Amino acid sequence: MTTPDPAQETPVTALHSWLTAHHDDLIDDVARLVRRETPSDDKASLDRGLDDLLAWLTWRLGTPESARRIDGGPHGDTVVHHYAGTGAPVLVLAHYDTVWPLGTLHERPFTVADGRMTGPGVFDMKAGLVQAVWALGALRAAGLPAPPVRLVLGGDEEIGSPASRPVIEAEADGACAALVFEAAAGGAVKTARKGVGLFQVEVCGVEAHAGLDPAAGASAVDELARAVIALHALTDLSAGTSVNAGVAHGGTRPNVIAGRASAELDVRVASETEARRVDAALAALRPHDPRASVTVHGGWNRPVMERLDGTARLYALARDVAAHLGVDLAECAVGGASDGNFAAALGLPVLDGLGAVGDGAHARHEYAETAALAERAALAAGVLNALATTGRTGTGAA
């Protein structure tokens, strides 16, 4: 990778300079979004937050070429905005829901101190959403080409995207790449994510008195324990697979052979091959005692986001862009999932983690770095510009 001359102005550095001049405006926009609480499980709050978000979007970017708001039912609505541009369309993914319950803002109000912004959802992922919008705005202000953008804003990402997933998959059709504005990992972008399976194992046994007639019973707890041991043995960290029975329930009283027991499983896999191996093991579960029964419910919440060849080229493009900002952009693979998993499963190159730099996703120490706002927005703008000018996920950023 050639290191650009820092004294030479390029489109990317010009974008960064313009965004840096609007540093306070970016912070004000993050404050606006954070101060409108949007818990994933509070439909009324999500609706109010989305109304304000759409007003802000129109203020910053004007009226889109087309706009749709898809009813999420009990979940947050999904919004799709199409913005005109040059070349093949790019899918831009963000979400406005957060894990924090209504009222968290009173305990942890939006603050800016020592170069950090804090508040519920600031890192995951409202600062990233602001960066995405300002990236588009910067390209417009500079008169630089941008690809047609399909902006999808979900209101249910934190609970698995049950309503927004089909919208995301439909918008991925015909796109050349997906950019996801989830939080960065120590500044690194994410080029691979694990698939996530959420399963429930239910066991039905035979109840009996534990003291008077234990042989008459078939313990559901015993069967569940055997099943959990077998399932935990599927863990293969070298292959990127983990199986965790995080919640278990069973029985009614100590002196009763348990008639029912259940466990909730979280499964993470780094490849479809491993997903198939886990599926086969779950399907093969059988009770030790033939009088009991074992049933498995659930499925794969998100497919694997593998590092495809197209993703590698997209990362190389982004790394070239970052070099003009004096940044050596790293990449990483993570165990968590995002809406980028859906796009990757359809074969799109995906660059995730383009959002805020900071720490504490889903934690009370959550924060985003103020100094990184303009830089990350410039990075995104540079990637979009490169996609418009190259017409593919190749290298050649300006």
Backbone hydrogen bonds, N-H to C=O, Kabsch-Sander energy under -0.5 kcal/mol:
donor,donor_aa,acceptor,acceptor_aa,energy
8,Q,5,D,-1.9
9,E,7,A,-0.6
14,A,10,T,-2.6
15,L,11,P,-2.3
16,H,12,V,-2.2
17,S,13,T,-2.4
18,W,14,A,-2.3
19,L,15,L,-2.6
20,T,16,H,-2.8
21,A,17,S,-1.8
22,H,18,W,-0.7
22,H,19,L,-0.8
23,H,20,T,-1.6
26,L,22,H,-2.1
27,I,23,H,-2.0
28,D,24,D,-2.4
29,D,25,D,-2.1
30,V,26,L,-2.2
31,A,27,I,-2.6
32,R,28,D,-2.1
33,L,29,D,-2.0
34,V,30,V,-2.7
35,R,31,A,-2.4
36,R,33,L,-1.0
37,E,35,R,-0.8
40,S,98,T,-2.1
42,D,39,P,-1.7
43,K,41,D,-0.5
46,L,42,D,-2.4
47,D,43,K,-2.5
48,R,44,A,-2.2
49,G,45,S,-2.7
50,L,46,L,-2.6
51,D,47,D,-2.3
52,D,48,R,-2.0
53,L,49,G,-2.3
54,L,50,L,-2.8
55,A,51,D,-1.7
56,W,52,D,-2.2
57,L,53,L,-2.5
58,T,54,L,-2.3
59,W,55,A,-1.9
60,R,56,W,-2.4
61,L,57,L,-3.2
62,G,58,T,-2.0
65,E,82,H,-2.1
66,S,82,H,-1.2
68,R,80,V,-2.3
70,I,78,T,-3.5
71,D,69,R,-0.5
75,H,72,G,-2.1
76,G,155,G,-0.8
78,T,70,I,-2.2
79,V,153,L,-2.3
80,V,68,R,-2.6
81,H,151,L,-2.5
82,H,66,S,-2.4
83,Y,81,H,-0.5
83,Y,149,V,-2.6
86,T,146,A,-2.9
90,V,148,P,-2.9
91,L,177,A,-2.7
92,V,90,V,-0.5
92,V,150,R,-2.6
93,L,91,L,-0.5
93,L,179,L,-2.6
94,A,152,V,-2.0
96,Y,154,G,-2.5
97,D,154,G,-0.7
98,T,38,T,-2.3
104,T,101,P,-2.0
106,H,103,G,-0.9
107,E,103,G,-0.9
107,E,104,T,-0.6
108,R,104,T,-2.9
111,T,118,T,-1.5
113,A,116,R,-2.3
116,R,113,A,-1.6
117,M,368,A,-3.1
118,T,111,T,-2.2
119,G,366,E,-0.6
122,V,119,G,-2.0
126,K,121,G,-2.6
127,A,122,V,-1.8
129,L,125,M,-1.9
130,V,126,K,-1.9
131,Q,127,A,-2.2
132,A,128,G,-2.1
133,V,129,L,-2.0
134,W,130,V,-2.5
135,A,131,Q,-2.0
136,L,132,A,-1.6
137,G,133,V,-2.2
138,A,134,W,-2.5
139,L,135,A,-1.8
140,R,136,L,-1.9
141,A,137,G,-2.5
142,A,138,A,-2.0
143,G,139,L,-0.7
143,G,140,R,-0.8
144,L,139,L,-2.2
149,V,83,Y,-2.1
150,R,90,V,-2.8
151,L,81,H,-2.8
151,L,149,V,-0.8
152,V,92,V,-2.8
152,V,150,R,-0.6
153,L,79,V,-2.7
153,L,151,L,-0.5
154,G,94,A,-2.2
154,G,152,V,-0.6
155,G,76,G,-0.5
159,I,156,D,-1.2
160,G,157,E,-1.8
161,S,156,D,-2.8
165,R,161,S,-1.8
168,I,164,S,-2.6
169,E,165,R,-2.6
170,A,166,P,-1.9
171,E,167,V,-2.4
172,A,168,I,-1.4
173,D,169,E,-0.6
173,D,170,A,-0.9
175,A,172,A,-2.0
176,C,89,P,-3.1
177,A,89,P,-0.6
178,A,349,P,-2.4
179,L,91,L,-3.0
180,V,351,L,-2.6
181,F,93,L,-2.3
184,A,356,A,-3.0
185,A,188,A,-2.3
186,G,184,A,-0.8
188,A,185,A,-1.6
189,V,330,A,-2.4
190,K,352,D,-2.7
191,T,189,V,-0.6
191,T,332,C,-2.1
192,A,332,C,-0.9
193,R,305,M,-2.2
194,K,334,V,-1.4
194,K,336,G,-0.5
195,G,269,V,-3.0
196,V,302,R,-2.0
197,G,267,V,-3.0
198,L,299,G,-2.7
199,F,197,G,-0.5
199,F,265,L,-1.6
200,Q,297,H,-2.1
201,V,263,A,-2.7
202,E,200,Q,-0.6
202,E,295,T,-3.2
203,V,261,A,-3.2
204,C,293,S,-2.3
205,G,203,V,-0.5
205,G,259,G,-3.7
206,V,218,A,-2.4
210,A,255,N,-2.5
213,D,209,H,-1.4
216,A,213,D,-1.4
217,G,214,P,-1.6
218,A,206,V,-2.0
220,A,258,A,-2.6
223,E,219,S,-1.9
224,L,220,A,-2.4
225,A,221,V,-2.6
226,R,222,D,-2.1
227,A,223,E,-2.2
228,V,224,L,-2.9
229,I,225,A,-2.2
230,A,226,R,-2.1
231,L,227,A,-2.5
232,H,228,V,-3.0
233,A,229,I,-1.4
234,L,231,L,-1.6
235,T,232,H,-1.5
236,D,241,T,-1.5
239,A,236,D,-1.3
240,G,237,L,-0.8
241,T,236,D,-2.4
242,S,268,R,-2.2
244,N,266,D,-2.3
246,G,244,N,-1.2
246,G,264,E,-1.2
247,V,264,E,-1.1
249,H,262,S,-2.9
251,G,260,R,-2.7
256,V,253,R,-1.6
257,I,208,A,-3.0
261,A,203,V,-1.8
262,S,249,H,-3.0
263,A,201,V,-1.9
264,E,247,V,-2.7
265,L,199,F,-3.4
266,D,244,N,-2.6
267,V,197,G,-2.8
267,V,265,L,-0.5
268,R,242,S,-2.5
269,V,195,G,-1.9
270,A,239,A,-0.6
275,A,271,S,-1.7
276,R,272,E,-2.3
277,R,273,T,-1.7
278,V,274,E,-2.4
279,D,275,A,-2.5
280,A,276,R,-2.3
281,A,277,R,-1.8
282,L,278,V,-2.5
283,A,279,D,-2.4
284,A,280,A,-1.3
285,L,282,L,-1.1
292,A,289,D,-2.3
293,S,204,C,-2.0
295,T,202,E,-2.9
297,H,200,Q,-2.8
299,G,198,L,-1.9
301,N,196,V,-1.7
301,N,299,G,-0.7
302,R,196,V,-1.8
305,M,193,R,-2.2
306,E,304,V,-0.8
308,L,306,E,-1.6
312,A,308,L,-2.1
313,R,309,D,-2.0
314,L,310,G,-2.2
315,Y,311,T,-2.7
316,A,312,A,-2.1
317,L,313,R,-2.1
318,A,314,L,-2.3
319,R,315,Y,-2.7
320,D,316,A,-1.9
321,V,317,L,-2.1
322,A,318,A,-2.8
323,A,319,R,-1.6
324,H,320,D,-0.9
324,H,321,V,-1.1
325,L,322,A,-1.4
326,G,323,A,-1.5
327,V,322,A,-2.4
329,L,327,V,-1.1
332,C,189,V,-1.4
334,V,192,A,-2.1
341,N,338,S,-1.4
342,F,339,D,-0.8
343,A,339,D,-1.1
344,A,340,G,-2.5
345,A,341,N,-2.1
346,L,342,F,-0.7
346,L,343,A,-0.9
347,G,344,A,-2.1
348,L,343,A,-1.9
351,L,178,A,-2.5
352,D,190,K,-2.2
352,D,350,V,-0.6
354,L,180,V,-2.2
355,G,182,E,-2.8
358,G,356,A,-0.5
359,D,367,Y,-1.9
363,A,360,G,-2.4
366,E,363,A,-1.6
367,Y,359,D,-2.6
368,A,117,M,-2.1
369,E,357,V,-3.4
370,T,115,G,-2.1
372,A,369,E,-0.5
373,L,370,T,-1.3
375,E,371,A,-0.6
376,R,372,A,-3.0
377,A,373,L,-2.1
378,A,374,A,-2.4
379,L,375,E,-2.2
380,A,376,R,-2.3
381,A,377,A,-2.5
382,G,378,A,-2.8
383,V,379,L,-2.2
384,L,380,A,-2.5
385,N,381,A,-2.6
386,A,382,G,-2.4
387,L,383,V,-2.4
388,A,384,L,-1.9
389,T,385,N,-2.1
390,T,386,A,-2.7
391,G,387,L,-1.5
394,G,392,R,-1.1
